[in-house]
Structure formats: structure tokens, C-alpha cells
Amino acid sequence: MGALDGKTAIITGGGSGIGLGIAERFVREGAQVVLAGRSTQRLEAAVAKLGRNARAAQTDVADEAQVKRLIDSVKELDILVTCAGGAVFGPVEQVPMNSWRELFEGRFFGQLSACHYAVPKMKPGSSIMFCSGIAGHAALANYAGGAGLCGAVNAMARSLAIELASKGIRVNVLSPGLTRDTAIDWGVPSEAVPEFLAGLSNNIPMKRPGTAGDMADAAFFLATCAYATGMVLDVDGGWTAV
Ligand SMILES: NC(=O)c1ccc[n+]([C@@H]2O[C@H](COP(=O)([O-])OP(=O)(O)OC[C@H]3O[C@@H](n4cnc5c(N)ncnc54)[C@H](OP(=O)(O)O)[C@@H]3O)[C@@H](O)[C@H]2O)c1
């Protein structure tokens, strides 16, 4: 018996990195998962890894009609996890404004619209887990738009937790610190990524980046703890404790 036997989860960004780690954990616990992302190749590889309890649904979460189609593809929904999105790094005067607008289209409005369409399909006992990042409260240079986005997601989740409590739906945020082995674009050449991550790890009391498995442990807690709502869970090796 798995803790998520008989549950249906939609995981946006489930084709790689943190979303895929969460999908692996949820499938191990007995859930049926629907993985959403833009690249069919990436999604198919993920489904091949996870087996018959996973299916792919090609979706661009920046497009509301596609988000609606994704949610419409399930009859009922027990767990919504929204990890789709990327990051934009760079000095404020250099990053083109459009890059931040695009970031918000997918990573803010993508999460809000998934929630908008999902709530009518959720029974009491269901849960929503947004994804932000520690930049929502740990100041990081060269990340102004991303920091604003993470703060906005955290605020949105707290508001929704209060609003949806009467429907028995819990709402929380996974707020990852530095996490390795994902497809995220760090804005440095791929050969420089190990050195880049090692440099940032100096800020982390545990002196290492997190893994997708670490994030999946936290996501499993948020999906199963019946008293957890309105939480922003920083999973960051102690970065924000300093
Ligand atoms: N890695 C970290 O250190 C870290 C730290 C804090 C927060 N985060 C956040 O955690 C989330 C997961 O990131 P990750 O590190 O696991 O990186 P990742 O491996 O790149 O995962 C992001 C996933 O989102 C999908 N995606 C991106 N834009 C999308 C869109 N418009 N519509 C649908 N799918 C989309 C990508 O697939 P397609 O490109 O195929 O669509 C990809 O599978 C992101 O929101 C990221 O910003 C990451």
C-alpha cells in the first residue's frame, strides 16, 4: 500500500528536474501522475522512466487555453503540483523587460491559471503545491524579476490557503534553494555549471546544492500532511537560516 494509492496528480514541469523527482516519488507511493511540459521528447523520456502510472500531456503553461485542456483531461484531481518554469538571471539594466514578462506568464500566471481550472475538480482532502524559490525572501543579486516572482507566488499561496480552507483544499509552496541536476538555465556555459554551483554552495551551511530527491521528500510531506496549509517550505540546506 502506498500513501498515494488511488490519487491523481498533475505535475507541471514534470518532465525534468524537481518536477520529475516529485513525479518519481508520487508514483512510488501509488499515484497516477500526469506530466505537463512543452517538449514531448522530454515528457516521453520521463514517462518511459516512470512506467504505466504516468502519462504525458504536452502543455505550455503560459497559454491559458492549454492549461484548461490539461486540467480538463482528468475527471478528478487530488494533487496539483506546479513546477513548470525557468529563471532569468542578469543585471537589472541588461535583462530585456520582455524576458521578465515571459517569466511571469509561465511561472506566475501558469500557476494561478492551473489553480483556477483545478479547484472545481478538487474534493475536500485535495492539495495544491506551488513552486517558488528562496529568492522570495533571501536577497540574491542579478535576480530582481525572479525574486519578485517568488515573493508573488508565496503571497498568492497564503491567500489561497485561507480562501480554499473552507473547501477542504490545502495550498502550500515548495521553495527550493539551489538544486542541482535540473535542466534550468543558469545563464553560464554548461562547462562552467559545476564551478558556478560550487561557488554558490559556499553560501549554504550544508555546503552542497539540494537534489530533486530532497525536493521530492518535501513535496511528499506537503501532499500528505493533513494539517499543512499556507506554508512556504524553504528546502535549502540552511541558506535562509543564516
Ligand atoms: N534548480 C534550482 O536551483 C531552483 C531553485 C529555486 C526554484 N526553482 C524553480 O523550480 C522549478 C523547477 O525547476 P528545475 O530546477 O527543476 O528546472 P527544470 O529541470 O528546467 O524544470 C522546469 C520544467 O518546466 C518546464 N517548463 C518550463 N517552461 C514551461 C512552460 N511555459 N510550460 C510548460 N512547461 C514548462 C520545462 O520543460 P519544457 O522546457 O519542455 O517545457 C522543465 O521540464 C522552476 O520553476 C524553477 O525556477 C529551481
The ligand as an SDF file (V2000), in Angstrom:
LIG
                    3D

 48 52  0  0  0  0  0  0  0  0999 V2000
   17.0590   24.4470   -9.6630 N   0  0  0  0  0  0  0  0  0  0  0  0
   17.0390   25.3710   -8.7180 C   0  0  0  0  0  0  0  0  0  0  0  0
   18.0730   25.6680   -8.0720 O   0  0  0  0  0  0  0  0  0  0  0  0
   15.7560   26.0910   -8.3950 C   0  0  0  0  0  0  0  0  0  0  0  0
   15.7440   26.9290   -7.2620 C   0  0  0  0  0  0  0  0  0  0  0  0
   14.5860   27.6000   -6.9380 C   0  0  0  0  0  0  0  0  0  0  0  0
   13.4540   27.4670   -7.7330 C   0  0  0  0  0  0  0  0  0  0  0  0
   13.5000   26.6440   -8.8350 N   0  0  0  0  0  0  0  0  0  0  0  0
   12.2870   26.5400   -9.6290 C   0  0  0  0  0  0  0  0  0  0  0  0
   11.8260   25.2030   -9.5760 O   0  0  0  0  0  0  0  0  0  0  0  0
   11.0680   24.9190  -10.7560 C   0  0  0  0  0  0  0  0  0  0  0  0
   11.6040   23.6440  -11.3950 C   0  0  0  0  0  0  0  0  0  0  0  0
   12.9090   23.9350  -11.8860 O   0  0  0  0  0  0  0  0  0  0  0  0
   14.0660   22.8820  -12.1030 P   0  0  0  0  0  0  0  0  0  0  0  0
   15.2610   23.4020  -11.4020 O   0  0  0  0  0  0  0  0  0  0  0  0
   13.5860   21.5180  -11.8200 O   0  0  0  0  0  0  0  0  0  0  0  0
   14.3760   23.1120  -13.6410 O   0  0  0  0  0  0  0  0  0  0  0  0
   13.9540   22.2970  -14.9440 P   0  0  0  0  0  0  0  0  0  0  0  0
   14.5680   20.9410  -14.9040 O   0  0  0  0  0  0  0  0  0  0  0  0
   14.2970   23.1810  -16.0900 O   0  0  0  0  0  0  0  0  0  0  0  0
   12.3860   22.1330  -14.8110 O   0  0  0  0  0  0  0  0  0  0  0  0
   11.4810   23.0690  -15.3090 C   0  0  0  0  0  0  0  0  0  0  0  0
   10.4710   22.3210  -16.1680 C   0  0  0  0  0  0  0  0  0  0  0  0
    9.4450   23.2460  -16.5370 O   0  0  0  0  0  0  0  0  0  0  0  0
    9.1140   23.0350  -17.8890 C   0  0  0  0  0  0  0  0  0  0  0  0
    8.6340   24.3050  -18.4120 N   0  0  0  0  0  0  0  0  0  0  0  0
    9.3150   25.4760  -18.4890 C   0  0  0  0  0  0  0  0  0  0  0  0
    8.5310   26.4290  -19.0250 N   0  0  0  0  0  0  0  0  0  0  0  0
    7.3270   25.8280  -19.2830 C   0  0  0  0  0  0  0  0  0  0  0  0
    6.1160   26.2740  -19.8580 C   0  0  0  0  0  0  0  0  0  0  0  0
    5.9480   27.5420  -20.2760 N   0  0  0  0  0  0  0  0  0  0  0  0
    5.1030   25.3990  -19.9760 N   0  0  0  0  0  0  0  0  0  0  0  0
    5.2450   24.1170  -19.5510 C   0  0  0  0  0  0  0  0  0  0  0  0
    6.3730   23.6370  -19.0160 N   0  0  0  0  0  0  0  0  0  0  0  0
    7.3970   24.4880  -18.8810 C   0  0  0  0  0  0  0  0  0  0  0  0
   10.3880   22.5510  -18.5650 C   0  0  0  0  0  0  0  0  0  0  0  0
   10.1170   21.7070  -19.6670 O   0  0  0  0  0  0  0  0  0  0  0  0
    9.9200   22.2740  -21.1690 P   0  0  0  0  0  0  0  0  0  0  0  0
   11.0540   23.2350  -21.3900 O   0  0  0  0  0  0  0  0  0  0  0  0
    9.9630   21.0510  -22.0110 O   0  0  0  0  0  0  0  0  0  0  0  0
    8.6000   22.9470  -21.1830 O   0  0  0  0  0  0  0  0  0  0  0  0
   11.0600   21.7600  -17.4500 C   0  0  0  0  0  0  0  0  0  0  0  0
   10.7250   20.3790  -17.5290 O   0  0  0  0  0  0  0  0  0  0  0  0
   11.2220   26.1440  -11.6720 C   0  0  0  0  0  0  0  0  0  0  0  0
   10.1070   26.9840  -11.5100 O   0  0  0  0  0  0  0  0  0  0  0  0
   12.4820   26.7980  -11.1160 C   0  0  0  0  0  0  0  0  0  0  0  0
   12.5690   28.1600  -11.4300 O   0  0  0  0  0  0  0  0  0  0  0  0
   14.6190   25.9610   -9.1670 C   0  0  0  0  0  0  0  0  0  0  0  0
  1  2  1  0
  2  3  2  0
  2  4  1  0
  4  5  1  0
  4 48  2  0
  5  6  2  0
  6  7  1  0
  7  8  2  0
  8  9  1  0
  8 48  1  0
  9 10  1  0
  9 46  1  0
 10 11  1  0
 11 12  1  0
 11 44  1  0
 12 13  1  0
 13 14  1  0
 14 15  2  0
 14 16  1  0
 14 17  1  0
 17 18  1  0
 18 19  2  0
 18 20  1  0
 18 21  1  0
 21 22  1  0
 22 23  1  0
 23 24  1  0
 23 42  1  0
 24 25  1  0
 25 26  1  0
 25 36  1  0
 26 27  1  0
 26 35  1  0
 27 28  2  0
 28 29  1  0
 29 30  1  0
 29 35  2  0
 30 31  1  0
 30 32  2  0
 32 33  1  0
 33 34  2  0
 34 35  1  0
 36 37  1  0
 36 42  1  0
 37 38  1  0
 38 39  2  0
 38 40  1  0
 38 41  1  0
 42 43  1  0
 44 45  1  0
 44 46  1  0
 46 47  1  0
M  CHG  2   8   1  16  -1
M  END
$$$$
